[in-house]
């Protein structure tokens, strides 16, 4: 039996002659699309509109892809970098240039961070007891500790 497709290219599930909207069918292509759109910071309503579903349906079927946008961005960037490295291995000169430019930007960013933080001492973190001792030494007024006796010679 041949699989039939609707106008948007989605397979029509069996028994869809029933009333109402047919159930949403998840595909790997749609999962990738949701992950890429989430990585680019699209809102849930916009992603749902791009897929032609409602936001609750999107949350129901693609909750893993929507879980963390930062994770989605890292996965998309990782896949893009892997493809770039693969192209560079085959001898693609443009891919090699882009890869080297990316490394140069990384080195510049690391150097600029070192320059910005140069000469700045890292703050020394104090524990609760050290902070309480400091606070006790700075008490003034009626509850201030008495001054030490003066020596006479």
Secondary structure, 3 states (H helix, E strand, C coil): CCCCECCCCCECCCCCCCCCCCCCCCCHHHHHHHHHHHHCCCCHHHHHHHHCCCHHHHHHHCHHHHCCHHHHHHHHHHHHHHHHHHHHHCCCHHHHHHHHHHHHHHHHHHHHHHHHCCCCCCCCCCCHHHHHHHHHHCCCHHHCCCCCCCCCC
